[in-house]
Amino acid sequence: MDDEPDATTFDLVLKNIPIFLCNTAKHYLFIQEIINDLPRYLAGGIGGFTNC
């Protein structure tokens, strides 16, 4: 990044918060799958959540 030319790390998932909710790559992929399906569940209204 231009504002961090001496950084020795890389923000792979582009999260700008100090807490990361995943301990492993497997956990991250699981959470990402839930996030990817969220619009479909929300579009179904209350039934979208009960028919999971």
N, C-alpha and C positions, 0 to 999 in steps of 0.2 A: 504494500500500500504506500502511496505517496507520503502520507502523514506518519508512517512508521517504517522508515527505510532500514532501520537496524533490528527489526523484529526477527526473532528466531523461531516463531511459531506461525502456523497457518490456520485460518478460520475456515475449516472444511465445510461446516454446515451453516455458516453465515448467521449464527445466533449472537445477538448483541446483549446478552444477559450474563451475569457472573455465575449463574447456576446452570448446570447441564443435567437433565433428568435421567440420562442413560449411563449405565456403567460399562456396557459393551456395545459393539457394533450390532450384535443380534438384538439387543434391547432397542437400539435406535431404529432399526428397520421395522420392528414390531410397532413402535409408536408412529413411525412414518406411514405405515399401512393404515392405521386408524385415522390419521389426519387426512390421508388421500381419500378415504371413504366417507369422511364427514359430510361433504355436500350432499351425497346421496341420502344419508340418514336424515339430514335436516330437511331436505326436499319432501321427505315422506311424512313430515309433521310428527305428531306423537306416535303414530303408527310406525314410523321409520325406526323408532327406538325399541318398540315392543316386539317387532318382527325380526330381531337380530338372531 
